[in-house]
Amino acid sequence: MIHSPLNKSTPGSLRGYLLWSALSVWSLYQYAAAQSVYKVTDENGNVTFTDTPPLDSEATVEEHSLHTPNSAQPVLSSPEILEPVESDSPLRFETKIVSPGDNATIPMGPGNFSVQVALSPRLKAGEKLLLLLDGEPVGAPQRIPNWQLNNVYRGEHRLQVLRIDDGGAQLDESDISTVFVMRPIVSK
C-alpha cells in the first residue's frame, strides 16, 4: 500500500518531520528573498551596489533590503468578438468601442492610449473604419480596428467609430464613448 506524505496513516513523527521540512524551506526562501544590498558612495561620488559591505572607511554605506518582486502576470485583453445576428431582416451592423471603456480615465502622462473596436459582421471588401475624436477624423479610414492615439490634450474627449463603404457612405456608427485624459499642467 502506497501512502501520500501527509496521509492519516502516516506516523505522527514522519508527518511532523515533513511539515517541519516544508516550513524550513519556506523560511529559507523568505530569507533569501529579503537579502541586504549595500549602496556605496566613494569619495568621488561614484555609486555602486553590492551584497557585501565594503571595508573602505572613506565610503558612505547605506543598507537596503530587496524583496521578492511582484510576479503577477499581465492580463491580456483582446477585442470582444460579437456574433452575427441571424434574421430575415436586412443585414445589421454592430460597431462597439471596447477599449478604453466609456468614462475611462487615461492616467497622468503624455496623453497616449489605444482604441479598440469590436465589429459584427467583419468588414467586407471596400469597407473601412474611421475614428472620430471630438467629432473630428483621426487619420484616414482604415481596415484595422485598432488605433494608437498620441499626445491627446488633457480633459474630456468623445470617441466614436464610423463604419463606411468604399464610396464613403456611413453604414454604422458606434455609441459615443467618453474618456478623461489626465496630463500635467505646464505653467509659465
MARLUMPA-311817 format. One record per residue (C-alpha): residue number from 0; residue in one letter; x, y, z. Coordinates in Angstrom, 3 decimals, padded with zeros to 6 digits, m for minus. Layout:
N
<k = NUM&r = A&east = X&north = Y&up = Z>;
...
! end
This chain:
188
<k = 0&r = M&east = 000.000&north = 000.000&up = 000.000>;
<k = 1&r = I&east = 001.420&north = 003.420&up = m001.007>;
<k = 2&r = H&east = 000.747&north = 006.393&up = 001.245>;
<k = 3&r = S&east = 000.883&north = 010.063&up = 000.401>;
<k = 4&r = P&east = 003.300&north = 012.025&up = 002.623>;
<k = 5&r = L&east = 000.574&north = 013.506&up = 004.815>;
<k = 6&r = N&east = m001.905&north = 010.625&up = 004.805>;
<k = 7&r = K&east = m003.711&north = 009.912&up = 008.106>;
<k = 8&r = S&east = m001.976&north = 006.533&up = 008.279>;
<k = 9&r = T&east = 001.460&north = 008.227&up = 008.166>;
<k = 10&r = P&east = 003.080&north = 008.024&up = 011.609>;
<k = 11&r = G&east = 002.906&north = 011.310&up = 013.558>;
<k = 12&r = S&east = 006.682&north = 011.730&up = 013.719>;
<k = 13&r = L&east = 007.061&north = 011.454&up = 009.937>;
<k = 14&r = R&east = 004.183&north = 013.862&up = 009.365>;
<k = 15&r = G&east = 005.779&north = 016.338&up = 011.805>;
<k = 16&r = Y&east = 009.154&north = 015.959&up = 010.078>;
<k = 17&r = L&east = 007.633&north = 016.646&up = 006.651>;
<k = 18&r = L&east = 005.790&north = 019.700&up = 007.989>;
<k = 19&r = W&east = 008.990&north = 020.963&up = 009.681>;
<k = 20&r = S&east = 010.906&north = 020.425&up = 006.405>;
<k = 21&r = A&east = 008.341&north = 022.366&up = 004.385>;
<k = 22&r = L&east = 008.381&north = 025.262&up = 006.867>;
<k = 23&r = S&east = 012.184&north = 025.307&up = 006.835>;
<k = 24&r = V&east = 012.319&north = 025.513&up = 003.054>;
<k = 25&r = W&east = 009.723&north = 028.303&up = 003.078>;
<k = 26&r = S&east = 011.693&north = 030.225&up = 005.748>;
<k = 27&r = L&east = 014.922&north = 029.935&up = 003.739>;
<k = 28&r = Y&east = 013.104&north = 031.213&up = 000.659>;
<k = 29&r = Q&east = 011.777&north = 034.204&up = 002.586>;
<k = 30&r = Y&east = 015.261&north = 034.923&up = 003.996>;
<k = 31&r = A&east = 016.831&north = 034.713&up = 000.538>;
<k = 32&r = A&east = 014.124&north = 036.952&up = m000.915>;
<k = 33&r = A&east = 014.900&north = 039.753&up = 001.599>;
<k = 34&r = Q&east = 018.699&north = 039.898&up = 001.444>;
<k = 35&r = S&east = 020.519&north = 043.119&up = 002.158>;
<k = 36&r = V&east = 022.132&north = 045.178&up = m000.555>;
<k = 37&r = Y&east = 024.567&north = 047.981&up = 000.175>;
<k = 38&r = K&east = 024.727&north = 051.282&up = m001.676>;
<k = 39&r = V&east = 028.293&north = 052.509&up = m001.533>;
<k = 40&r = T&east = 029.265&north = 056.096&up = m002.439>;
<k = 41&r = D&east = 033.019&north = 056.661&up = m002.634>;
<k = 42&r = E&east = 034.872&north = 059.935&up = m002.023>;
<k = 43&r = N&east = 034.487&north = 060.863&up = m005.738>;
<k = 44&r = G&east = 030.701&north = 060.449&up = m005.658>;
<k = 45&r = N&east = 030.680&north = 057.171&up = m007.616>;
<k = 46&r = V&east = 027.822&north = 054.891&up = m006.562>;
<k = 47&r = T&east = 027.951&north = 051.080&up = m006.607>;
<k = 48&r = F&east = 025.686&north = 048.383&up = m005.211>;
<k = 49&r = T&east = 026.994&north = 045.204&up = m003.589>;
<k = 50&r = D&east = 025.790&north = 042.347&up = m001.373>;
<k = 51&r = T&east = 028.838&north = 042.559&up = 000.914>;
<k = 52&r = P&east = 029.651&north = 045.688&up = 002.938>;
<k = 53&r = P&east = 032.908&north = 047.341&up = 001.874>;
<k = 54&r = L&east = 035.903&north = 047.664&up = 004.162>;
<k = 55&r = D&east = 036.789&north = 051.153&up = 002.849>;
<k = 56&r = S&east = 036.205&north = 053.565&up = 005.732>;
<k = 57&r = E&east = 036.040&north = 056.669&up = 003.496>;
<k = 58&r = A&east = 032.965&north = 055.442&up = 001.598>;
<k = 59&r = T&east = 029.373&north = 056.194&up = 002.627>;
<k = 60&r = V&east = 027.398&north = 052.961&up = 003.013>;
<k = 61&r = E&east = 023.585&north = 052.668&up = 003.057>;
<k = 62&r = E&east = 021.859&north = 049.320&up = 003.620>;
<k = 63&r = H&east = 018.800&north = 048.457&up = 001.513>;
<k = 64&r = S&east = 016.572&north = 045.367&up = 001.673>;
<k = 65&r = L&east = 015.402&north = 043.737&up = m001.516>;
<k = 66&r = H&east = 012.128&north = 041.876&up = m001.516>;
<k = 67&r = T&east = 010.680&north = 039.446&up = m003.967>;
<k = 68&r = P&east = 009.396&north = 041.417&up = m006.961>;
<k = 69&r = N&east = 005.752&north = 041.365&up = m007.919>;
<k = 70&r = S&east = 005.271&north = 038.294&up = m010.066>;
<k = 71&r = A&east = 001.732&north = 038.913&up = m011.282>;
<k = 72&r = Q&east = 001.304&north = 038.242&up = m014.972>;
<k = 73&r = P&east = m000.323&north = 040.970&up = m017.082>;
<k = 74&r = V&east = m003.862&north = 040.354&up = m018.166>;
<k = 75&r = L&east = m004.027&north = 040.241&up = m021.923>;
<k = 76&r = S&east = m007.234&north = 041.538&up = m023.353>;
<k = 77&r = S&east = m008.473&north = 041.212&up = m026.865>;
<k = 78&r = P&east = m011.359&north = 042.927&up = m028.570>;
<k = 79&r = E&east = m014.711&north = 041.324&up = m027.945>;
<k = 80&r = I&east = m015.908&north = 039.305&up = m030.941>;
<k = 81&r = L&east = m019.583&north = 039.882&up = m031.489>;
<k = 82&r = E&east = m021.599&north = 037.065&up = m033.032>;
<k = 83&r = P&east = m023.611&north = 037.983&up = m036.136>;
<k = 84&r = V&east = m027.348&north = 038.250&up = m035.658>;
<k = 85&r = E&east = m029.259&north = 035.851&up = m037.900>;
<k = 86&r = S&east = m032.669&north = 037.001&up = m039.051>;
<k = 87&r = D&east = m034.743&north = 037.565&up = m042.170>;
<k = 88&r = S&east = m034.298&north = 041.325&up = m041.843>;
<k = 89&r = P&east = m031.583&north = 043.216&up = m043.731>;
<k = 90&r = L&east = m028.000&north = 042.871&up = m042.527>;
<k = 91&r = R&east = m027.490&north = 044.589&up = m039.168>;
<k = 92&r = F&east = m024.164&north = 046.027&up = m038.179>;
<k = 93&r = E&east = m022.776&north = 046.401&up = m034.694>;
<k = 94&r = T&east = m019.761&north = 048.606&up = m034.076>;
<k = 95&r = K&east = m018.646&north = 048.885&up = m030.469>;
<k = 96&r = I&east = m015.680&north = 050.605&up = m028.789>;
<k = 97&r = V&east = m014.320&north = 048.050&up = m026.307>;
<k = 98&r = S&east = m011.216&north = 049.907&up = m025.134>;
<k = 99&r = P&east = m010.993&north = 052.324&up = m023.475>;
<k = 100&r = G&east = m014.317&north = 051.809&up = m021.735>;
<k = 101&r = D&east = m016.881&north = 054.571&up = m021.561>;
<k = 102&r = N&east = m015.996&north = 057.179&up = m018.897>;
<k = 103&r = A&east = m012.458&north = 055.748&up = m018.609>;
<k = 104&r = T&east = m009.679&north = 057.913&up = m017.192>;
<k = 105&r = I&east = m006.370&north = 057.891&up = m019.054>;
<k = 106&r = P&east = m003.722&north = 058.125&up = m016.283>;
<k = 107&r = M&east = m001.316&north = 061.012&up = m015.822>;
<k = 108&r = G&east = 001.204&north = 061.003&up = m018.629>;
<k = 109&r = P&east = 001.752&north = 062.176&up = m022.181>;
<k = 110&r = G&east = m001.856&north = 061.522&up = m023.281>;
<k = 111&r = N&east = m001.149&north = 058.297&up = m025.188>;
<k = 112&r = F&east = m003.706&north = 055.464&up = m025.347>;
<k = 113&r = S&east = m005.116&north = 052.924&up = m027.784>;
<k = 114&r = V&east = m008.660&north = 052.489&up = m029.057>;
<k = 115&r = Q&east = m010.021&north = 049.038&up = m029.952>;
<k = 116&r = V&east = m013.300&north = 048.226&up = m031.668>;
<k = 117&r = A&east = m015.380&north = 045.047&up = m031.958>;
<k = 118&r = L&east = m017.329&north = 044.558&up = m035.180>;
<k = 119&r = S&east = m020.184&north = 042.373&up = m036.300>;
<k = 120&r = P&east = m020.114&north = 041.231&up = m039.021>;
<k = 121&r = R&east = m016.486&north = 041.547&up = m040.100>;
<k = 122&r = L&east = m015.551&north = 044.217&up = m042.597>;
<k = 123&r = K&east = m016.333&north = 043.304&up = m046.192>;
<k = 124&r = A&east = m014.181&north = 044.274&up = m049.154>;
<k = 125&r = G&east = m014.219&north = 048.041&up = m049.573>;
<k = 126&r = E&east = m015.470&north = 048.766&up = m046.037>;
<k = 127&r = K&east = m013.318&north = 050.780&up = m043.658>;
<k = 128&r = L&east = m013.407&north = 052.313&up = m040.201>;
<k = 129&r = L&east = m012.989&north = 055.959&up = m039.282>;
<k = 130&r = L&east = m012.208&north = 057.078&up = m035.734>;
<k = 131&r = L&east = m013.591&north = 060.430&up = m034.605>;
<k = 132&r = L&east = m012.068&north = 062.317&up = m031.665>;
<k = 133&r = D&east = m014.380&north = 065.111&up = m030.525>;
<k = 134&r = G&east = m016.195&north = 064.847&up = m033.886>;
<k = 135&r = E&east = m013.021&north = 065.210&up = m035.987>;
<k = 136&r = P&east = m011.459&north = 062.347&up = m038.010>;
<k = 137&r = V&east = m008.228&north = 060.868&up = m036.667>;
<k = 138&r = G&east = m006.162&north = 059.875&up = m039.686>;
<k = 139&r = A&east = m007.505&north = 058.227&up = m042.814>;
<k = 140&r = P&east = m010.132&north = 055.453&up = m042.859>;
<k = 141&r = Q&east = m008.569&north = 052.039&up = m042.209>;
<k = 142&r = R&east = m009.439&north = 048.327&up = m042.084>;
<k = 143&r = I&east = m007.722&north = 047.576&up = m038.768>;
<k = 144&r = P&east = m009.987&north = 048.063&up = m035.697>;
<k = 145&r = N&east = m007.155&north = 049.469&up = m033.544>;
<k = 146&r = W&east = m005.744&north = 052.995&up = m033.244>;
<k = 147&r = Q&east = m002.879&north = 054.398&up = m031.198>;
<k = 148&r = L&east = m003.552&north = 057.980&up = m030.117>;
<k = 149&r = N&east = m000.616&north = 060.105&up = m029.009>;
<k = 150&r = N&east = m000.354&north = 063.457&up = m027.269>;
<k = 151&r = V&east = m004.112&north = 063.877&up = m026.677>;
<k = 152&r = Y&east = m004.757&north = 067.090&up = m024.732>;
<k = 153&r = R&east = m005.931&north = 066.881&up = m021.140>;
<k = 154&r = G&east = m009.642&north = 066.943&up = m020.390>;
<k = 155&r = E&east = m012.823&north = 065.248&up = m021.545>;
<k = 156&r = H&east = m012.943&north = 063.772&up = m025.067>;
<k = 157&r = R&east = m015.578&north = 061.946&up = m027.130>;
<k = 158&r = L&east = m014.656&north = 058.906&up = m029.220>;
<k = 159&r = Q&east = m016.799&north = 057.392&up = m031.965>;
<k = 160&r = V&east = m016.082&north = 054.948&up = m034.790>;
<k = 161&r = L&east = m017.874&north = 055.038&up = m038.153>;
<k = 162&r = R&east = m018.153&north = 052.055&up = m040.496>;
<k = 163&r = I&east = m018.103&north = 053.326&up = m044.061>;
<k = 164&r = D&east = m018.249&north = 051.764&up = m047.512>;
<k = 165&r = D&east = m015.794&north = 052.348&up = m050.367>;
<k = 166&r = G&east = m017.819&north = 055.386&up = m051.503>;
<k = 167&r = G&east = m017.611&north = 056.997&up = m048.050>;
<k = 168&r = A&east = m021.263&north = 056.326&up = m047.162>;
<k = 169&r = Q&east = m021.821&north = 055.577&up = m043.478>;
<k = 170&r = L&east = m023.028&north = 052.011&up = m042.793>;
<k = 171&r = D&east = m022.930&north = 052.069&up = m038.982>;
<k = 172&r = E&east = m021.586&north = 054.034&up = m036.035>;
<k = 173&r = S&east = m020.587&north = 053.164&up = m032.503>;
<k = 174&r = D&east = m022.045&north = 054.808&up = m029.453>;
<k = 175&r = I&east = m020.089&north = 057.833&up = m028.302>;
<k = 176&r = S&east = m017.573&north = 056.848&up = m025.648>;
<k = 177&r = T&east = m016.199&north = 059.480&up = m023.256>;
<k = 178&r = V&east = m012.617&north = 059.428&up = m021.936>;
<k = 179&r = F&east = m010.902&north = 061.743&up = m019.490>;
<k = 180&r = V&east = m007.216&north = 062.404&up = m020.180>;
<k = 181&r = M&east = m005.059&north = 063.454&up = m017.247>;
<k = 182&r = R&east = m001.892&north = 065.386&up = m018.086>;
<k = 183&r = P&east = 000.337&north = 067.655&up = m016.047>;
<k = 184&r = I&east = m000.366&north = 071.376&up = m016.212>;
<k = 185&r = V&east = 002.599&north = 073.329&up = m017.525>;
<k = 186&r = S&east = 002.723&north = 076.813&up = m016.047>;
<k = 187&r = K&east = 004.806&north = 079.599&up = m017.497>;
! end
